């Protein structure tokens, strides 16, 4: 009984990891396709889960900085921060928080016309270039 439970657990882990690895993404060679200002209009925990509306702007600069503007109706003003980013191994390496040297990988899942979907560590971001 123990052996069958262990085997079943291993099979489930392998299937889950292979499904995650099978996610296709667009390999970036440089930052040219993402340069400019993008409005993040939705985010979701998974690609096909419920999308939560948000209203943030990210401006990808040539200098390796993202200027992020977050609009919070409770605070009454726009809050802006600058974080570092680079392109390496085909993905965006984005600073996790200002002042911290911890980075997260963000993969471009879709990049068609003015629409882009990014998959960062915990969220999918649905963006439109403005």
Residue, then its C-alpha position, 0 to 999 in steps of 0.5 A: x500500500x505504501x509503495x503504491x501511494x509513493x508511486x502515485x505521488x511521484x507520477x502526480x508530481x511529474x505530470x504537474x511539473x511537465x504541464x508547467x514546463x510545457x507552458x509556451x512563451x516568447x523568447x526575447x532577444x532584447x528589450x525592443x519589443x517591450x519598450x514603452x508604456x504599458x497599461x496593466x488592466x487585469x491580473x490573474x493567478x493563472x492564465x485561465x482563472x478569473x481576471x481581476x481588474x487593475x489600473x497600473x502603468x509600467x514604462x519599460x525604459x531603454x536604461x533598464x528601468x521600469x517606471x511603475x505607476x499604481x493608481x489607488x483610489x483610496x489614496x487619491x493619487x498615483x504612486x510611482x516607483x522605479x525598479x530595474x529589469x534586464x533581458x536574460x535567457x529569453x525572459x524579463x528579469x525584474x527587480x522584485x521590489x525597489x531597493x532589494x536585489x532580489x529578481x523574479x523572472x517574467x515570461x512573455x506568454x503573448x505579444x501580439x500587436x498592442x497586447x501582451x501577457x506576462x507571467x511573473x512568479x505569482x501573477x499573470x499581467x494582461x497589458x495594452x501598449x499605450 
